[in-house]
Amino acid sequence: MSKKNSGKIKYKTESNSAKYSTQNYRNKILTFLKKTAKKPMPKKELAAKCRSKKGSSKNFDSALSNLISEGIICERRRGLVLAEAAGFFKAEVVRLNRTFGFIKRCDNEEEIFIPGKFLCGAMPGDTVLARYIDSRSGSPEGEVADILKTASAKLTGVIVKDDNRLMFKPDTMSKTPIKIAGDDIICKEGDKVLAEIIYRGSRHADHRVKILFSFGDSQKAEACAQAMLTVNGIPTEFSESAMHQAKKISAAGIWEYDFKDRLDLRDKPIFTIDSAESKDLDDAVSIEKTNDGGYVLGVHIADVSHYVRGNSPLDKEALDRGTSIYYSNKVIPMLPKELSNGICSLNPNENRLTFSAIMNIDEYGELKSFKFAKSVICSRVKGIYKEINTILDDTASEEIKEKYAQLIPSVKIMNELADKRLALRKKRGAPAIETSESKIIMDDNNICIDVVPRTRGKSEMIIEEFMLLANESAASLARENELPFVYRIHESPSPEKISDLKEALTKMNVQYPVFSEAKPCHLAQILENAREKPCYPAVNMMTLRSMAKAKYDPKPVGHFGLALDDYAHFTSPIRRYPDLAIHRILTDYVSGADKERLAGRYSGFVSRASQHSTDMEIRAMNIERDCEDCYKAEYMQQHIGEEFMGFITSVTEFGFYAELPNTIEGLVHINTLPEGNYVYDGFFTISDEYSSASYSVGDTVKVMCSKADVNSGNIDFEIIL
């Protein structure tokens, strides 16, 4: 009898626990809040409706806390409400400036501008609850209501003195210096430092920080570059396991048995063409003329996948990094130098394992067929762009002619084929958008002593065209055989951006083709129509900004900017992970793996690799750009007060930017212009309402460098009349 009663009591206890579990309360809370829609319900009233007193108030509180932290419900002054019903949504803080920030919705990845006063102290990486507010610009604007999850709060900044006390002035997020916790401060005024937020206030200025590390003088570009790498989590050293593997591979070397089942191309006149300072040589070329006037073009790529096997320590580290990062005269490589500069690099007069794309091209330059094969080569020479260019324009010295003696016939044939390929690119309507690139010149003390334009000669264009052909062939093979793949895609411009572009073209009196859906040839025609006009720089820039960002994707969408249906990155596996990934897939394919086996092995992998590689590419590009700005400012600090000629590249409501012939750009603030009432037209001109003074994109201006701040990378100019 006692056992029977004991069983009943036990059964009732389990039922009561299940009835009032956290999940049960969660369902009740959502049910009652749905009935009130947008009307807030006080917590006590909600608890009473859920009958929490008969169950466990701890479970009720837990359920409520979880729903709030997940952003499903939110607390308002008058009570609790369903977040979605009240217009709230979850988002991630993606970046901050001193007076504003941007969040990205978690559901559709829309970016939303947040004025600084509505950020509630949120930091990059935080998950927040936000909602839209009335926009002043037409673009989405919002406010942060609550911080759901905080991210690691490490940030960089400068040590400043305020009221005779050292304070931390962050590079982003706040105009107001932040108090440093404790008295043991390991830095001095003017230092560039890494700090960690150890206390969060409701405003950024209320945070408190601890100084973790000093990089040195904030007006030294090298210190600022190191800070950027650190705060972005860029590892400058490889893991012990990856280094052990790299050294083992390097020590093993290359032997004859490695050539088994490989196409032996060591007797072919194959060579690399790259910049003089390049040490990671991952592509070589060869060419032959056929009897019917066509060409056999070989693009031979370092077979990195032979050494870096999937899920190995080297592969995991390469995937994590995604890409090599280049800044000033330095590189943070994706792979250890034992591979990137050593056994994988196609150094001259050394046997190297390669993955070759061998393409048959007709007399008109059209690609007719291709094959991919594992191969072995021995590069004849390390070709240098500048030297090859002198061969092409008949200005080569005797020394250069001797160096390339056996390869000059190949160089001439390559030039002939490249001309045909460039003509075909223009014919298919690829827009020829121009961009300016810089080369940073450093002294022995790592100080920037010059900045010069990075020019592209004919040999650079030849190599670019040949790499495009290999990349196109790899993507075509994958699409035609339905292989899981990492494609390089460039989607069509959005209708909104095209509409803005058309409006601007109309104001500039630049004709454009009639179209509803943009095609590459339409943008190419716009650029051609503006080429001889003063407004061409503005048209070039606006056309570039109207286009989508290129990215990696497992679907073969095609490449709008190149006007190609098929495109992937095959040619740089030493410095880009997507290239290494598709080498691994193509290796299995040429070895005889069928479609089903490849799908089972790689389908999930290509999705993850595509997204992560895109994210890492964006991170690397931002770091490279920001570092370059710091070095340019360091150079211009040596030229304060000097006058320069430049041209206006863009105009805003607060002034305009002028670019010097050496690619350095600075801001001419509206407050420094001659006295007047200046109005921005929203596109490309700022003008004085009461005089004829106006400044438009493309105008030539004389400026003086008035300020250069290395820490921010900002350069200020003033107009010289």
C-alpha positions as CSV (number, residue, x, y, z in Angstrom):
1,M,0.0,0.0,0.0
2,S,2.8,2.4,0.9
3,K,4.6,1.5,-2.3
4,K,1.4,2.3,-4.3
5,N,0.9,5.6,-2.6
6,S,4.6,6.4,-3.1
7,G,4.2,5.7,-6.8
8,K,1.2,8.1,-7.0
9,I,3.0,10.9,-5.2
10,K,6.1,10.4,-7.4
11,Y,3.9,10.6,-10.6
12,K,2.1,13.8,-9.4
13,T,5.4,15.5,-8.7
14,E,6.8,14.8,-12.2
15,S,3.5,16.1,-13.7
16,N,3.6,19.3,-11.6
17,S,7.2,19.9,-12.7
18,A,6.4,19.4,-16.3
19,K,3.4,21.6,-16.1
20,Y,5.3,24.5,-14.7
21,S,8.7,24.0,-16.5
22,T,10.6,26.8,-18.1
23,Q,9.3,25.8,-21.5
24,N,5.7,25.7,-20.2
25,Y,6.1,29.3,-18.9
26,R,7.7,30.3,-22.1
27,N,4.6,29.2,-24.1
28,K,2.3,30.9,-21.6
29,I,4.2,34.2,-21.7
30,L,4.0,34.3,-25.5
31,T,0.3,33.4,-25.6
32,F,-0.7,36.2,-23.2
33,L,1.5,38.8,-24.9
34,K,0.2,37.9,-28.3
35,K,-3.3,38.7,-27.0
36,T,-2.3,42.2,-26.0
37,A,-0.5,42.8,-29.3
38,K,1.4,46.2,-29.0
39,K,0.0,47.1,-25.6
40,P,2.7,46.5,-22.9
41,M,1.8,44.2,-19.9
42,P,3.3,44.8,-16.5
43,K,5.4,42.0,-15.2
44,K,3.3,41.4,-12.1
45,E,0.2,41.1,-14.3
46,L,1.9,38.7,-16.6
47,A,3.1,36.6,-13.7
48,A,-0.4,36.4,-12.3
49,K,-1.9,35.3,-15.6
50,C,0.7,32.6,-15.9
51,R,-0.1,31.4,-12.4
52,S,3.5,31.4,-11.4
53,K,2.8,31.3,-7.7
54,K,1.4,27.7,-8.1
55,G,4.5,26.7,-9.9
56,S,8.0,27.9,-9.7
57,S,8.7,31.6,-9.8
58,K,12.3,30.7,-10.7
59,N,11.2,28.9,-13.8
60,F,8.9,31.8,-14.8
61,D,11.8,34.3,-14.3
62,S,14.1,32.0,-16.3
63,A,11.6,31.8,-19.2
64,L,11.1,35.5,-19.2
65,S,14.8,36.3,-19.0
66,N,15.5,33.9,-21.9
67,L,12.8,35.5,-24.1
68,I,14.2,39.0,-23.4
69,S,17.8,37.9,-24.1
70,E,16.7,36.3,-27.4
71,G,15.0,39.5,-28.5
72,I,11.6,37.9,-28.7
73,I,10.0,40.2,-26.1
74,C,11.3,43.5,-24.8
75,E,10.8,45.6,-21.7
76,R,9.3,49.0,-22.1
77,R,8.5,51.6,-19.4
78,R,4.9,50.4,-19.1
79,G,5.7,46.7,-19.2
80,L,6.5,43.8,-21.5
81,V,5.6,43.5,-25.2
82,L,6.3,41.2,-28.1
83,A,9.3,42.7,-29.9
84,E,8.1,42.0,-33.5
85,A,4.6,43.3,-32.7
86,A,6.1,46.5,-31.4
87,G,8.3,46.9,-34.5
88,F,11.6,45.7,-32.9
89,F,14.1,43.4,-34.5
90,K,17.4,41.7,-33.7
91,A,20.6,43.1,-35.3
92,E,24.3,43.1,-34.9
93,V,26.4,46.2,-34.5
94,V,28.8,46.1,-37.5
95,R,30.8,49.3,-37.1
96,L,31.0,52.6,-35.2
97,N,32.2,56.0,-36.0
98,R,32.6,58.8,-33.4
99,T,29.1,60.2,-33.9
100,F,27.2,57.3,-35.4
101,G,27.1,53.6,-36.1
102,F,25.6,50.9,-38.3
103,I,23.7,47.7,-37.4
104,K,22.8,44.8,-39.6
105,R,19.5,43.0,-39.2
106,C,19.9,39.4,-38.3
107,D,17.0,38.3,-40.5
108,N,17.7,40.0,-43.9
109,E,21.2,41.6,-43.4
110,E,19.9,45.1,-44.1
111,E,22.3,47.8,-42.8
112,I,20.8,50.6,-40.8
113,F,22.3,53.9,-39.7
114,I,22.1,54.6,-36.0
115,P,22.8,58.2,-34.7
116,G,25.3,58.2,-31.8
117,K,22.8,59.2,-29.2
118,F,20.6,56.2,-30.0
119,L,23.4,53.5,-29.7
120,C,22.9,53.0,-25.9
121,G,26.6,52.3,-25.6
122,A,26.5,49.3,-28.0
123,M,29.8,48.1,-29.4
124,P,30.8,46.3,-32.6
125,G,29.8,42.6,-32.5
126,D,27.0,43.2,-29.9
127,T,23.6,41.7,-30.6
128,V,21.0,44.4,-30.0
129,L,17.3,44.9,-30.2
130,A,16.4,47.9,-32.4
131,R,13.7,49.5,-34.3
132,Y,13.3,52.0,-37.2
133,I,13.0,55.8,-36.7
134,D,12.1,58.5,-39.1
135,S,15.0,58.9,-41.6
136,R,16.5,62.3,-42.4
137,S,18.4,61.0,-45.4
138,G,16.1,58.5,-47.1
139,S,18.3,55.6,-46.1
140,P,17.1,53.4,-43.2
141,E,17.7,54.8,-39.7
142,G,17.1,53.3,-36.3
143,E,17.7,53.3,-32.6
144,V,19.0,50.6,-30.2
145,A,16.5,49.7,-27.5
146,D,18.5,47.0,-25.7
147,I,21.7,45.1,-25.8
148,L,20.9,41.4,-25.9
149,K,24.4,40.0,-26.0
150,T,27.8,41.8,-25.6
151,A,30.8,41.0,-27.7
152,S,34.4,41.0,-26.7
153,A,35.0,44.7,-26.0
154,K,38.6,45.3,-27.1
155,L,39.4,48.4,-29.0
156,T,42.2,50.7,-30.0
157,G,42.7,54.4,-29.3
158,V,45.1,57.1,-28.2
159,I,46.1,58.3,-24.7
160,V,45.2,61.9,-24.2
161,K,45.4,64.3,-21.2
162,D,42.2,65.8,-19.9
163,D,42.3,67.9,-16.7
164,N,45.8,66.7,-16.0
165,R,44.6,63.1,-16.0
166,L,45.4,60.5,-18.7
167,M,42.3,59.3,-20.5
168,F,41.6,56.9,-23.3
169,K,40.2,58.4,-26.6
170,P,38.9,55.5,-28.8
171,D,39.5,55.4,-32.5
172,T,35.8,54.8,-33.0
173,M,32.5,55.0,-31.0
174,S,32.9,58.2,-29.0
175,K,34.1,61.8,-29.2
176,T,34.5,62.0,-25.5
177,P,37.6,60.5,-23.8
178,I,36.9,57.5,-21.5
179,K,38.2,57.1,-18.0
180,I,40.9,54.5,-17.4
181,A,40.3,52.2,-14.5
182,G,43.1,51.9,-11.9
183,D,46.2,53.9,-11.3
184,D,48.8,51.5,-13.0
185,I,48.7,52.9,-16.5
186,I,51.3,51.4,-18.8
187,C,51.5,54.2,-21.3
188,K,52.0,57.9,-21.9
189,E,50.2,60.7,-23.6
190,G,50.1,60.2,-27.4
191,D,50.5,56.4,-27.3
192,K,48.5,54.2,-29.6
193,V,47.0,51.5,-27.2
194,L,44.8,48.4,-27.0
195,A,42.1,48.7,-24.3
196,E,39.4,46.5,-22.9
197,I,36.1,47.8,-21.6
198,I,35.6,46.4,-18.1
199,Y,32.5,48.4,-17.2
200,R,29.7,49.3,-19.5
201,G,27.5,52.4,-19.1
202,S,24.4,53.4,-20.9
203,R,26.4,55.7,-23.1
204,H,29.8,55.2,-24.7
205,A,31.3,58.0,-22.6
206,D,30.3,56.2,-19.4
207,H,32.3,53.0,-20.2
208,R,35.5,52.3,-18.3
209,V,38.6,50.7,-19.8
210,K,41.7,48.9,-18.8
211,I,44.8,49.5,-21.0
212,L,46.2,46.1,-22.2
213,F,49.1,47.1,-24.5
214,S,50.9,50.1,-25.9
215,F,52.0,50.0,-29.6
216,G,54.0,53.2,-29.4
217,D,53.6,56.7,-30.8
218,S,50.2,57.1,-32.4
219,Q,51.8,59.4,-35.1
220,K,53.9,56.5,-36.4
221,A,52.1,54.5,-39.1
222,E,53.9,51.3,-38.1
223,A,52.3,51.5,-34.6
224,C,48.9,52.2,-36.1
225,A,49.2,49.2,-38.5
226,Q,50.1,46.9,-35.7
227,A,47.1,48.1,-33.7
228,M,44.8,47.4,-36.6
229,L,46.1,43.9,-37.0
230,T,45.7,43.2,-33.3
231,V,42.2,44.6,-32.8
232,N,41.0,42.7,-35.9
233,G,42.3,39.5,-34.6
234,I,44.9,39.0,-37.3
235,P,47.5,36.4,-36.2
236,T,51.1,37.3,-37.1
237,E,52.4,33.9,-36.1
238,F,51.3,30.4,-37.1
239,S,50.2,27.7,-34.7
240,E,52.8,25.2,-33.5
241,S,51.1,22.3,-35.3
242,A,50.9,24.3,-38.6
243,M,54.5,25.3,-38.4
244,H,55.6,21.8,-37.7
245,Q,53.7,20.5,-40.7
246,A,55.1,23.3,-43.0
247,K,58.7,22.6,-41.9
248,K,58.2,18.9,-42.4
249,I,56.9,19.5,-46.0
250,S,59.7,21.9,-46.8
251,A,62.4,19.5,-45.5
252,A,61.0,16.6,-47.5
253,G,61.6,18.6,-50.7
254,I,60.5,17.4,-54.2
255,W,61.7,14.1,-55.7
256,E,61.2,12.2,-58.9
257,Y,58.5,10.0,-57.4
258,D,56.4,13.1,-56.8
259,F,56.1,13.4,-60.6
260,K,54.3,10.1,-61.0
261,D,51.0,10.4,-63.0
262,R,51.8,14.1,-63.7
263,L,52.1,15.8,-67.0
264,D,55.8,16.6,-67.4
265,L,56.2,20.1,-68.8
266,R,59.8,20.7,-67.7
267,D,60.9,20.9,-71.4
268,K,58.4,23.7,-72.1
269,P,59.4,27.4,-72.1
270,I,57.4,28.3,-69.0
271,F,58.1,31.3,-66.9
272,T,56.6,33.6,-64.2
273,I,55.8,37.3,-64.6
274,D,55.4,39.3,-61.5
275,S,56.6,42.4,-59.6
276,A,60.3,42.5,-58.6
277,E,59.6,42.3,-54.9
278,S,57.2,39.3,-55.1
279,K,58.3,36.2,-53.3
280,D,55.1,34.1,-53.4
281,L,55.1,33.2,-57.1
282,D,52.0,31.1,-57.7
283,D,51.4,31.4,-61.4
284,A,53.5,30.7,-64.6
285,V,52.6,30.8,-68.2
286,S,53.5,29.2,-71.5
287,I,52.3,29.7,-75.1
288,E,52.6,28.0,-78.5
289,K,51.2,29.1,-81.9
290,T,49.3,26.4,-83.8
291,N,49.5,25.7,-87.5
292,D,46.0,27.1,-88.1
293,G,46.9,30.5,-86.5
294,G,45.5,29.6,-83.1
295,Y,47.2,29.3,-79.7
296,V,47.8,26.8,-76.9
297,L,48.0,28.8,-73.7
298,G,49.2,27.1,-70.5
299,V,48.5,28.7,-67.1
300,H,50.4,26.7,-64.5
301,I,49.5,27.3,-60.9
302,A,51.3,26.1,-57.7
303,D,49.8,22.8,-56.6
304,V,49.3,24.0,-53.0
305,S,46.5,21.4,-52.5
306,H,49.1,18.6,-52.9
307,Y,50.8,19.8,-49.7
308,V,47.9,21.4,-47.8
309,R,45.4,18.5,-47.3
310,G,41.8,19.0,-46.1
311,N,41.3,19.4,-42.3
312,S,45.1,19.4,-41.7
313,P,46.5,22.0,-39.3
314,L,47.8,24.0,-42.3
315,D,44.3,23.8,-44.0
316,K,42.5,24.9,-40.9
317,E,44.8,27.9,-40.4
318,A,44.5,28.8,-44.1
319,L,40.7,28.6,-43.9
320,D,40.7,30.7,-40.8
321,R,42.8,33.4,-42.4
322,G,41.1,33.2,-45.7
323,T,43.6,35.4,-47.5
324,S,47.0,37.0,-47.2
325,I,47.1,40.6,-46.1
326,Y,49.4,43.1,-47.8
327,Y,50.2,46.5,-46.4
328,S,53.2,48.9,-47.0
329,N,56.1,46.6,-47.7
330,K,54.8,43.8,-45.5
331,V,52.6,40.7,-45.9
332,I,50.7,38.6,-43.3
333,P,50.7,35.4,-45.4
334,M,47.9,32.8,-45.5
335,L,50.5,30.0,-45.4
336,P,53.9,29.9,-43.7
337,K,56.8,31.1,-45.8
338,E,58.2,27.6,-46.0
339,L,55.4,27.0,-48.4
340,S,54.4,30.5,-49.7
341,N,58.0,31.6,-50.5
342,G,59.5,28.1,-50.6
343,I,58.3,24.7,-51.9
344,C,55.1,26.1,-53.4
345,S,56.6,29.2,-55.0
346,L,57.4,28.7,-58.7
347,N,61.0,29.9,-58.3
348,P,63.2,29.8,-61.5
349,N,65.3,26.7,-62.3
350,E,63.6,24.6,-59.7
351,N,61.2,21.7,-60.3
352,R,57.8,22.5,-59.0
353,L,54.4,20.7,-58.7
354,T,51.7,22.5,-60.5
355,F,48.0,22.3,-61.5
356,S,47.8,23.4,-65.2
357,A,45.0,24.8,-67.2
358,I,45.8,24.1,-70.9
359,M,43.5,26.1,-73.2
360,N,43.0,25.9,-77.0
361,I,42.2,29.3,-78.5
362,D,41.4,30.1,-82.1
363,E,43.0,32.7,-84.3
364,Y,40.5,35.3,-83.2
365,G,41.2,34.8,-79.5
366,E,38.1,32.8,-78.7
367,L,38.4,30.0,-76.1
368,K,37.5,26.7,-77.8
369,S,38.5,24.0,-75.3
370,F,40.5,23.4,-72.2
371,K,41.8,20.6,-69.9
372,F,43.1,20.6,-66.4
373,A,46.0,18.3,-65.4
374,K,48.4,17.8,-62.5
375,S,51.8,18.7,-63.8
376,V,55.4,19.4,-63.1
377,I,57.3,22.5,-64.4
378,C,60.7,24.2,-64.2
379,S,60.3,27.9,-64.7
380,R,63.0,29.4,-67.0
381,V,63.2,32.8,-65.4
382,K,61.5,35.1,-62.8
383,G,60.0,37.6,-65.2
384,I,59.6,41.1,-64.0
385,Y,56.7,43.3,-65.2
386,K,58.9,46.4,-65.9
387,E,61.5,44.3,-67.8
388,I,58.8,42.6,-69.9
389,N,57.3,46.0,-70.7
390,T,60.6,47.2,-72.1
391,I,60.7,44.2,-74.4
392,L,57.2,45.0,-75.6
393,D,57.9,48.6,-76.4
394,D,61.4,47.9,-77.9
395,T,63.3,49.8,-75.2
396,A,64.9,46.8,-73.5
397,S,68.6,47.0,-72.6
398,E,71.1,44.4,-73.7
399,E,71.1,42.9,-70.2
400,I,67.3,42.4,-70.3
401,K,67.5,41.0,-73.9
402,E,70.1,38.5,-72.7
403,K,68.0,37.5,-69.6
404,Y,64.9,36.8,-71.7
405,A,66.7,35.6,-74.9
406,Q,65.0,32.2,-75.1
407,L,61.6,33.6,-74.1
408,I,61.3,36.7,-76.3
409,P,59.4,34.8,-79.0
410,S,56.9,33.6,-76.3
411,V,56.5,37.2,-75.0
412,K,55.6,38.5,-78.5
413,I,53.0,35.7,-79.1
414,M,51.5,36.4,-75.6
415,N,51.2,40.1,-76.5
416,E,49.5,39.2,-79.8
417,L,47.0,37.0,-78.0
418,A,46.4,39.5,-75.2
419,D,45.4,42.2,-77.8
420,K,42.8,39.9,-79.2
421,R,41.5,39.0,-75.8
422,L,41.3,42.7,-74.8
423,A,39.3,43.4,-77.9
424,L,36.9,40.6,-77.1
425,R,36.5,41.9,-73.6
426,K,35.5,45.3,-75.0
427,K,33.2,43.6,-77.5
428,R,31.3,41.6,-74.9
429,G,30.6,44.9,-73.0
430,A,32.7,44.6,-69.9
431,P,32.8,48.2,-68.3
432,A,36.3,49.6,-68.2
433,I,36.1,51.2,-64.7
434,E,39.3,52.9,-63.7
435,T,40.7,52.8,-60.1
436,S,43.8,54.4,-58.7
437,E,46.2,52.3,-56.6
438,S,49.2,53.4,-54.5
439,K,52.6,52.1,-53.8
440,I,54.1,52.9,-50.4
441,I,57.8,53.5,-50.3
442,M,59.5,52.9,-46.9
443,D,62.9,53.7,-45.5
444,D,65.0,51.4,-43.3
445,N,63.3,52.8,-40.2
446,N,59.8,51.8,-41.5
447,I,58.8,55.4,-42.1
448,C,56.9,56.2,-45.3
449,I,59.1,58.5,-47.4
450,D,57.1,58.5,-50.7
451,V,53.8,57.5,-52.2
452,V,53.6,56.8,-56.0
453,P,50.9,55.6,-58.3
454,R,50.9,51.9,-59.0
455,T,50.9,51.7,-62.8
456,R,49.8,48.9,-65.0
457,G,51.9,48.3,-68.1
458,K,51.1,45.9,-71.0
459,S,52.7,42.9,-69.3
460,E,50.3,43.3,-66.3
461,M,47.4,43.4,-68.7
462,I,48.7,40.3,-70.5
463,I,48.9,38.3,-67.2
464,E,45.5,39.6,-66.1
465,E,43.9,38.4,-69.3
466,F,45.5,34.9,-69.1
467,M,44.5,34.5,-65.5
468,L,40.9,35.4,-66.4
469,L,40.9,32.7,-69.1
470,A,42.1,30.1,-66.6
471,N,39.5,31.2,-64.0
472,E,36.8,31.2,-66.6
473,S,37.8,27.7,-67.7
474,A,37.7,26.3,-64.1
475,A,34.3,27.8,-63.5
476,S,32.9,26.5,-66.9
477,L,34.2,23.0,-66.1
478,A,32.5,23.0,-62.7
479,R,29.2,24.4,-63.9
480,E,29.0,22.0,-66.9
481,N,29.7,19.0,-64.7
482,E,27.6,20.2,-61.8
483,L,30.5,20.1,-59.3
484,P,30.2,21.6,-55.8
485,F,32.3,24.7,-56.2
486,V,33.4,28.1,-54.9
487,Y,32.5,30.6,-57.6
488,R,33.6,34.2,-57.7
489,I,30.4,36.0,-58.5
490,H,29.4,39.6,-59.2
491,E,25.7,40.2,-59.2
492,S,23.8,42.8,-61.3
493,P,23.4,46.3,-59.8
494,S,20.2,46.9,-57.7
495,P,17.4,48.9,-59.4
496,E,17.7,51.5,-56.7
497,K,21.4,52.2,-57.5
498,I,20.8,52.2,-61.2
499,S,18.0,54.7,-60.7
500,D,20.3,57.0,-58.7
501,L,23.0,56.7,-61.4
502,K,20.5,57.7,-64.1
503,E,19.4,60.7,-62.1
504,A,23.0,61.8,-61.7
505,L,23.8,61.3,-65.4
506,T,20.8,63.4,-66.4
507,K,22.1,66.3,-64.1
508,M,25.5,66.0,-65.7
509,N,24.1,65.9,-69.2
510,V,25.7,62.5,-69.9
511,Q,23.7,60.3,-72.3
512,Y,22.9,56.8,-71.3
513,P,21.3,53.9,-73.1
514,V,17.6,53.2,-72.6
515,F,17.3,50.1,-70.4
516,S,15.2,48.8,-67.5
517,E,17.5,46.0,-66.5
518,A,21.2,46.9,-66.4
519,K,23.7,44.9,-68.4
520,P,27.5,45.3,-68.5
521,C,27.4,46.8,-71.9
522,H,25.1,49.6,-70.7
523,L,27.6,50.7,-68.0
524,A,30.4,50.4,-70.6
525,Q,28.5,52.7,-72.9
526,I,27.9,55.3,-70.1
527,L,31.6,55.4,-69.4
528,E,32.4,55.8,-73.1
529,N,29.9,58.6,-73.4
530,A,31.5,60.5,-70.6
531,R,35.2,59.8,-71.4
532,E,36.0,63.1,-72.9
533,K,33.9,65.2,-70.5
534,P,35.3,67.0,-67.4
535,C,32.8,65.1,-65.4
536,Y,34.4,61.7,-66.3
537,P,36.0,61.1,-62.9
538,A,32.5,61.6,-61.3
539,V,30.8,59.3,-63.8
540,N,33.6,56.6,-63.3
541,M,33.2,56.8,-59.5
542,M,29.4,56.7,-59.6
543,T,29.3,53.8,-62.0
544,L,31.6,51.9,-59.7
545,R,29.5,52.7,-56.7
546,S,26.3,51.6,-58.5
547,M,27.7,48.1,-58.9
548,A,27.3,45.2,-56.4
549,K,30.3,43.9,-54.4
550,A,32.0,40.8,-55.8
551,K,31.9,37.8,-53.4
552,Y,32.3,34.0,-53.2
553,D,29.3,31.8,-53.6
554,P,28.5,28.1,-54.3
555,K,26.1,29.1,-57.1
556,P,27.3,30.0,-60.6
557,V,25.7,33.4,-60.9
558,G,28.3,34.8,-63.2
559,H,30.4,38.0,-63.1
560,F,28.7,41.2,-64.1
561,G,31.8,43.4,-64.1
562,L,33.7,41.1,-66.4
563,A,30.7,40.3,-68.5
564,L,31.3,36.5,-68.0
565,D,28.8,33.7,-67.3
566,D,31.4,31.6,-65.6
567,Y,34.1,32.8,-63.2
568,A,36.0,31.5,-60.2
569,H,39.3,32.1,-58.5
570,F,41.8,29.3,-59.5
571,T,45.1,31.2,-60.0
572,S,46.3,32.2,-56.5
573,P,46.1,29.3,-54.0
574,I,49.1,30.5,-52.1
575,R,47.3,33.7,-51.0
576,R,43.6,33.0,-51.3
577,Y,41.6,30.1,-49.7
578,P,38.9,29.9,-52.4
579,D,41.6,29.0,-55.0
580,L,43.0,26.3,-52.7
581,A,39.5,25.0,-52.1
582,I,38.6,24.5,-55.8
583,H,42.1,23.0,-56.5
584,R,41.1,20.3,-54.0
585,I,37.8,19.7,-55.7
586,L,39.3,19.7,-59.2
587,T,42.1,17.4,-58.0
588,D,39.4,14.8,-57.1
589,Y,37.6,15.4,-60.4
590,V,40.6,14.9,-62.7
591,S,41.5,11.8,-60.6
592,G,38.1,10.3,-61.7
593,A,35.8,11.0,-58.8
594,D,32.1,11.1,-59.9
595,K,29.6,13.8,-59.3
596,E,27.8,12.0,-56.5
597,R,31.0,11.4,-54.6
598,L,32.1,15.0,-55.0
599,A,28.7,16.3,-53.9
600,G,28.8,14.1,-50.7
601,R,32.3,15.3,-49.9
602,Y,32.2,19.0,-50.7
603,S,28.6,20.3,-50.8
604,G,28.5,21.6,-47.2
605,F,32.2,22.7,-47.4
606,V,31.7,25.0,-50.4
607,S,28.9,26.9,-48.7
608,R,31.0,27.5,-45.5
609,A,34.2,28.3,-47.4
610,S,32.3,30.8,-49.7
611,Q,30.8,32.8,-46.8
612,H,33.9,32.7,-44.6
613,S,36.2,33.6,-47.5
614,T,34.0,36.6,-48.4
615,D,34.1,37.8,-44.8
616,M,37.8,37.4,-44.6
617,E,38.4,39.2,-47.9
618,I,36.3,42.2,-46.7
619,R,38.3,42.2,-43.4
620,A,41.6,42.2,-45.3
621,M,40.6,44.9,-47.7
622,N,39.5,47.2,-44.8
623,I,42.8,46.6,-43.0
624,E,44.9,47.2,-46.1
625,R,43.0,50.4,-46.9
626,D,43.2,51.8,-43.3
627,C,46.9,51.0,-43.0
628,E,47.6,52.7,-46.3
629,D,45.8,55.8,-45.1
630,C,48.0,55.9,-42.0
631,Y,51.2,55.6,-44.1
632,K,50.0,58.3,-46.5
633,A,49.3,60.6,-43.6
634,E,52.8,59.9,-42.2
635,Y,54.2,60.9,-45.6
636,M,52.2,64.1,-45.7
637,Q,53.3,65.1,-42.2
638,Q,56.6,65.8,-43.8
639,H,54.9,68.2,-46.3
640,I,52.7,70.4,-44.1
641,G,52.4,73.8,-45.6
642,E,53.4,72.8,-49.1
643,E,51.2,73.4,-52.1
644,F,50.0,70.8,-54.6
645,M,47.8,70.6,-57.7
646,G,45.1,68.0,-57.6
647,F,41.6,67.3,-58.8
648,I,38.3,66.9,-57.0
649,T,37.2,63.2,-56.6
650,S,34.0,63.6,-54.6
651,V,31.8,66.2,-53.0
652,T,29.8,66.1,-49.8
653,E,27.7,68.5,-47.8
654,F,30.7,69.2,-45.6
655,G,33.2,69.9,-48.3
656,F,35.1,68.0,-51.0
657,Y,38.0,65.6,-51.5
658,A,40.9,66.3,-53.7
659,E,43.4,63.8,-55.0
660,L,47.0,64.6,-55.8
661,P,48.9,63.0,-58.7
662,N,50.6,60.6,-56.3
663,T,47.1,59.2,-55.3
664,I,47.0,60.9,-51.9
665,E,43.5,62.2,-51.1
666,G,42.6,64.9,-48.6
667,L,39.5,66.8,-47.4
668,V,38.9,70.4,-48.1
669,H,36.4,71.2,-45.4
670,I,33.6,73.7,-46.2
671,N,34.6,75.9,-43.2
672,T,38.0,76.5,-44.9
673,L,36.5,77.7,-48.2
674,P,36.3,81.5,-49.0
675,E,33.5,83.2,-47.2
676,G,30.1,82.4,-48.6
677,N,26.9,80.3,-48.2
678,Y,27.8,77.0,-49.8
679,V,25.1,74.5,-50.9
680,Y,25.6,70.9,-51.9
681,D,23.6,69.7,-54.9
682,G,23.5,66.1,-53.7
683,F,25.6,64.8,-56.5
684,F,28.9,66.4,-57.5
685,T,28.9,70.2,-56.9
686,I,29.1,72.5,-54.0
687,S,28.6,76.2,-54.8
688,D,28.2,79.6,-53.1
689,E,24.7,81.0,-53.4
690,Y,25.9,84.6,-53.6
691,S,28.9,84.3,-56.0
692,S,30.0,82.3,-58.9
693,A,32.3,80.1,-56.8
694,S,31.7,76.4,-57.2
695,Y,33.6,73.2,-56.9
696,S,32.7,70.1,-58.9
697,V,34.0,66.6,-59.3
698,G,36.8,66.6,-61.9
699,D,37.8,70.3,-61.3
700,T,41.5,71.0,-61.0
701,V,42.4,72.7,-57.7
702,K,45.5,74.1,-56.0
703,V,45.7,73.0,-52.4
704,M,47.9,73.3,-49.4
705,C,48.4,70.5,-46.9
706,S,47.2,71.9,-43.5
707,K,47.1,68.8,-41.4
708,A,47.9,65.1,-41.4
709,D,46.9,62.8,-38.6
710,V,48.6,59.4,-38.8
711,N,46.4,57.8,-36.1
712,S,43.1,58.4,-38.1
713,G,44.7,58.4,-41.5
714,N,43.0,61.8,-42.2
715,I,44.6,64.5,-44.3
716,D,43.3,68.0,-44.5
717,F,43.8,70.4,-47.4
718,E,43.0,74.1,-47.9
719,I,42.2,75.8,-51.2
720,I,44.9,78.2,-52.5
721,L,43.3,80.9,-54.7
